[in-house]
Amino acid sequence: MKKAILTLTASLFAVLAPAQNLISSGSPLYKLPYKNTYVMQTLVAENTFRTAKVEKPKPGTFEQARKVLPSPYWEGHPKEIEMYWKAWQIGLKNVCQPLDDSGFVTSYISPAYNGNIFMWDDAFITMFCRYGDRFFPFQKTLDNFYAKQHPDGFICREIRADGSDCFGRYDPTSTGPNLLPWSEWLYYTQFGDDNRLNKVFPVLAAYYKWLKLNRTWRNGTYWSSGWGTGMDNMPRVPEGYNTIYSNGHMIWLDACLQQIMVANILLKMGFYLERWQEIEEFEDDIKNLSAYINKNMWSERDGFLYDQYANDSLSATQGIYAYWALHTDVLPKQRLDRLVEHLDDTCKFNRPHRVASLAADNPKYKANGRYWEGGVWPGTNYMVVSGLVEKGYRRLAHDIVMNHYNNVLKVYRKTGTFWEYYAPEDAAPGFMARKDFVGWTGLPPIADLIEYIFGIRADIQDSHVTLDVQLLDAYGIDRYPLGADGNISFKVAKRSSVNEKPKVTINTNIPFKLTLIWGDGESVEKEIKVGQNAI
């Protein structure tokens, strides 16, 4: 039986691998401009996106979208609701059709940058776009990356509209950050799409394994580059190395933490799908990387995590990259508390617009952000806020998300649009930031509003919804999607204090379990039945 499986796998590669080598770079018969050095990854043989038929769905009009998308209301806050709908309106304009012979397999939402698709941009974009799945299949944007997976598991981080990779796979800037599994897991917990989970798992596992084989030092830790981490010009590498292009012979903290996060997600996927063999190494990876980071990349003096240089010394750059630790169990509670304290420090990350990407006491910090020299980025802020909530720092998370949201709102009031990133010292766009950026800046007006201001977070696996009420105003949302068919309306009544138990009305066409949270963490659990429910 085992021999038959190996024969079948080899046969699949005989069909699929040559097809990938011929994928277009301006020609449907593109051949590699260098010798074929691929070491085939067997999981790629299961990647059905590489041979999928092209789909070109077109979104309806914005007026049609308003009748389908989740519809929020917030008493006394009409501009906030206007901003929500404006983000969807701009985002819909950025839906693109795949070019003929590009090798892309579906329509997609563009990062609104230079016409190319970007791995980490689109991972963040699909995190808020999942709320629009009933109107347009935004999650399939990621299918174009999967269709372009190489036979060894590599996926380029930036791909041109004609389907050609922007970088060779061994370029230090060629790929990352590895956030695709995070986006897919959020989508799965919202909708429970088993079919998609089955399709994406081998693709994501193969990419994880490529990174492990090609982006590690001999001790198993990971390296990257400024472009590879997405944080282009943050001052991280030692003098003499290029900030953007070089790995600096460093151990890159965020690359390590992201692989731990992703390994945990793939473990959950693998257990659910009963893919035991493909995931058996992941637990050891998590254990070994976590132990190394705790022992070698933590500064007890500073209470912070840092990159590590080739001579084993630690970097002095305190950046937002350290907070990927919130999405892992790397740090014990005492150390995590110390790391989190820096988010409240006005000399570090707690600037007028939170969270500055670079600590304000760094000599390179700029008041206008100058990209990653202090700029406030919606994607990394979403990472910080979601991680804080996951680890139980819900009050701090709420303070940060309200500050970030209100600054984005102030800039929206002034300019009528959204920006690539924002200045940390003023309610203003960042230096040379691109406008109409939806783009990942759809996160604050849509995902942040729903999940961390309204406090509605779902997990369809357990038929469970959390409603974390921290606002005093009356608010709610209609057409909240849950599972394949769930359509829910939440209405929260006005309160006089944060410690007052919220009064909530829920209308739903599916049953689910609700955890209602308020005050300092008081909570009740309720079984919600089909129809109208009052709590």
C-alpha positions, 0 to 999 in steps of 0.5 A, spaced: 500 500 500 505 504 501 509 503 495 502 504 491 501 511 495 509 513 493 507 511 486 501 515 485 505 521 488 510 521 483 505 520 478 502 527 480 508 530 480 510 528 473 503 532 471 504 538 476 511 540 477 512 541 469 506 545 469 509 550 474 515 551 471 511 553 465 507 558 468 507 565 465 512 570 465 509 574 459 508 567 456 504 561 457 510 557 455 515 561 460 521 557 462 526 558 468 531 563 466 536 558 470 537 551 471 532 547 475 534 546 482 528 544 485 527 539 491 520 537 490 516 537 496 510 532 496 505 536 499 505 540 493 502 534 489 496 536 492 495 543 491 489 543 486 490 551 485 496 550 481 491 547 475 485 550 477 480 553 472 480 560 472 474 564 475 473 571 474 467 573 478 465 581 478 462 584 484 456 588 484 455 595 485 456 598 492 449 599 492 448 592 492 453 591 497 450 595 502 444 590 502 448 584 503 454 586 507 454 586 515 450 593 517 453 596 523 449 602 527 452 606 533 448 611 537 451 618 536 456 616 531 454 617 524 461 619 521 464 612 524 458 608 520 460 613 514 467 611 515 465 603 515 461 604 508 466 608 505 472 603 506 467 597 503 466 602 497 473 604 496 475 596 497 470 594 492 474 599 486 480 595 488 477 588 485 481 586 479 480 581 474 486 576 472 490 577 466 490 572 461 496 567 461 498 570 468 497 563 471 492 567 476 486 563 478 481 568 480 479 575 481 482 578 487 482 585 491 489 589 490 493 591 495 492 598 492 500 599 492 503 598 485 499 593 481 502 587 484 499 582 489 503 582 496 503 576 501 502 580 507 498 585 505 493 580 502 493 576 508 491 582 512 486 585 507 482 578 507 482 578 515 477 584 514 474 582 507 471 575 510 465 579 513 464 581 505 464 573 503 456 573 502 457 579 497 464 577 494 469 571 495 474 575 497 478 570 501 479 567 494 484 572 493 489 568 496 488 562 491 493 566 486 499 565 491 497 558 492 496 557 484 503 560 484 507 555 489 513 552 486 514 545 486 519 545 492 513 549 496 516 556 495 511 562 494 513 569 492 511 574 497 510 579 491 507 577 484 506 581 478 499 582 475 502 578 469 503 572 474 511 573 474 515 572 481 518 579 483 524 575 486 528 569 485 526 564 491 533 564 494 533 572 494 533 574 502 527 578 500 523 573 496 518 571 501 514 572 508 512 574 512 508 567 513 501 570 515 497 566 510 495 560 515 492 566 520 488 569 515 485 562 513 484 560 520 480 566 521 476 565 515 475 558 517 473 560 524 468 565 521 464 560 516 467 553 518 468 551 510 471 544 511 472 544 503 477 550 503 481 548 509 482 541 506 484 545 500 489 550 503 492 545 508 497 542 504 499 548 500 500 552 507 504 546 510 509 545 504 510 553 504 512 552 512 516 546 510 520 550 505 521 556 510 524 551 515 529 548 509 531 555 506 530 560 511 534 557 518 540 557 521 544 551 523 540 551 530 533 552 527 532 559 528 530 563 522 532 569 518 529 574 514 530 581 511 527 588 511 523 586 505 522 579 508 519 582 514 514 587 511 518 592 515 522 595 510 526 600 513 526 599 521 533 599 523 535 592 525 541 590 522 548 591 524 552 597 521 555 594 514 549 591 512 543 593 508 537 595 512 532 592 506 535 587 503 540 583 507 539 578 513 545 581 517 547 574 519 541 575 524 536 571 528 530 575 526 525 575 532 519 576 528 520 570 523 521 565 529 515 567 532 511 567 526 513 560 524 511 558 532 504 561 531 503 558 524 506 551 526 500 552 532 495 553 527 497 548 522 497 543 528 490 545 529 488 544 522 492 537 521 488 535 527 482 537 525 483 534 518 487 528 521 493 529 517 497 526 522 504 525 518 504 532 515 504 535 522 508 530 527 514 535 527 511 541 528 510 540 536 518 539 536 519 546 532 514 550 537 518 547 543 525 548 540 524 555 537 520 557 544 526 555 548 531 558 544 527 565 544 526 565 551 533 563 553 537 567 548 533 573 545 530 576 552 533 581 555 532 581 563 534 588 564 530 591 559 524 586 559 523 586 552 525 581 546 530 582 541 533 580 534 540 576 535 546 578 532 551 573 529 556 574 535 550 572 540 549 579 542 542 582 542 540 588 538 538 594 541 532 596 537 525 595 540 520 595 535 513 592 534 515 586 531 516 583 538 509 583 539 508 577 535 510 573 541 502 575 543 500 570 538 505 564 541 506 561 548 513 563 548 514 567 554 511 565 561 506 570 564 511 574 568 515 576 562 509 577 558 507 582 563 513 586 562 513 586 555 506 588 554 508 594 559 512 597 554 505 598 550 503 603 555 510 607 556 509 614 553 517 614 551 516 607 547 510 605 544 504 609 547 505 616 542 499 620 541 497 615 535 498 608 538 502 603 536 508 606 534 512 601 530 519 603 533 520 605 540 520 613 540 526 613 544 530 610 538 535 615 535 531 613 528 524 615 530 521 620 526 515 624 528 512 623 521 513 615 521 517 615 515 515 608 514 517 603 519 521 608 523 515 610 528 509 609 523 503 606 525 500 601 521 493 598 521 496 591 520 501 590 525 496 594 530 491 589 528 496 584 530 497 587 537 490 588 539 488 581 537 494 578 541 492 582 547 485 580 547 487 573 546 492 573 552 487 577 557 489 584 556 482 586 554 482 593 557 489 595 554 487 592 548 481 596 548 485 603 550 489 601 544 484 600 539 480 606 540 486 610 540 488 608 533 481 608 531 479 615 533 486 617 530 484 614 523 477 617 524 480 624 525 484 623 518 478 621 515 474 627 517 480 631 514 481 628 508 475 623 506 479 617 505 484 612 508 492 612 508 497 606 507 499 608 514 499 614 519 504 618 523 505 617 530 505 624 533 499 627 530 492 625 527 495 625 520 498 620 514 505 618 515 510 621 510 509 619 503 503 614 505 499 612 499 491 615 499 485 611 498 488 605 501 483 599 502 488 595 502 489 593 509 487 600 512 480 597 511 482 593 518 480 599 523 473 601 520 471 594 519 475 589 523 477 593 529 470 596 529 466 589 529 471 585 533 474 590 538 470 596 539 463 592 538 467 586 541 463 581 537 468 575 535 466 568 533 468 561 533 464 556 529 467 550 531 464 551 537 458 554 535 460 560 539 460 568 539 463 572 544 460 579 545 465 583 549 461 590 551 466 596 553 462 601 550 457 605 554 453 607 547 447 603 544 450 600 538 449 593 534 450 590 527 445 586 522 447 581 518 453 578 522 455 572 518 456 566 522 457 559 518 455 557 512 448 560 513 448 564 519 445 571 519 445 574 526 443 581 529 446 584 535 443 590 539 446 593 545 442 598 549 446 604 552 449 603 559 450 608 565 457 605 567 462 600 565 460 595 570 453 595 569 451 589 566 449 590 558 442 589 556 442 585 549 437 583 544 439 578 539 435 575 533 438 569 529 436 564 524 441 559 527 443 557 535 449 558 538 452 559 545 454 566 547 459 569 552 457 576 554 463 580 557 463 587 561 466 591 566 472 588 569 471 581 566 464 579 569 461 574 564 455 570 563 454 564 558 447 563 554 444 558 549 441 563 544 436 560 540 433 561 533 428 567 533 429 573 538 433 573 545 433 578 550 439 578 555 
